[in-house]
Amino acid sequence: MNSKKAFTLIELLVVIAIIGILATVSIISLSNARAKSRDAKRAGDMKQVQTALELFFNDNNRYPTATE
């Protein structure tokens, strides 16, 4: 008897579906991580501006004006 060992169409479709689901979940989590990273960068930039204004105030006893 000649029996060939091969994957059936159902098995291949199940594996492709699982790979698709895993890829979708990883892309969604990656986009969430990117958003959090951008928010952290914005918060860091605002902290730098705050520090620069405090240093200016300490040196000049006033805050900078719009004409400066």
N, C-alpha and C positions, 0 to 999 in steps of 0.2 A: 504494500500500500504506500502510495506517495502522499505524504502530508507536508504541506508548506506552512512554515511559521511566518505569519505576517499580521500586521495590525489591521483591524477592521475599520470601516469608515466611521462607525460610532465612536470607537476609541480615539481616533484622530480628532474628531470634532470635539470630544470632551476635553482633550489635552489643549486644543487651540482655544477653547472657551476659557479654560482655567488660566492660560497664559494671558489672554486678553483682560480678564478680571484683575489679575495681579498687576499688569501694566497700568491699568486705569487707576487702581488704588495708589500705586507709587507716584504717578503723575500728579494726582490730587494732593498727596502729602508734600510733594516737592514744591508745588505752587504755594501751599500754605507756609512752608519754610521760607520761601522767597519773600512773601509778604511780611513775615515777621522780621526778616533781615532788613528790609527797607525801612520798617518802622523803627528798628533799633538804630539804624544809621541816622534817621531824622532826629531822633531823641538825642543822639550824641552831638549832632550839629547844633541843635538848640542849646545844649549844655556849653558848647564851646563859645557860642555868642554870648551867653550869660556870663561866662568867665571873663571874656574880653571886656564886656561892659563894666564888670566889677573892678577889673584892673585899671581901666580908664578912670573910673570914679575915684579909686584910691590915689591915683597920681594927680588928678586935677580937681578933686572935691566937687565935681559936677559930672553930669552925663553929657555925651556928645549931642550936638544939635544937628538939624537937618542940613545946615549949610557947610558943615565940616565934612 
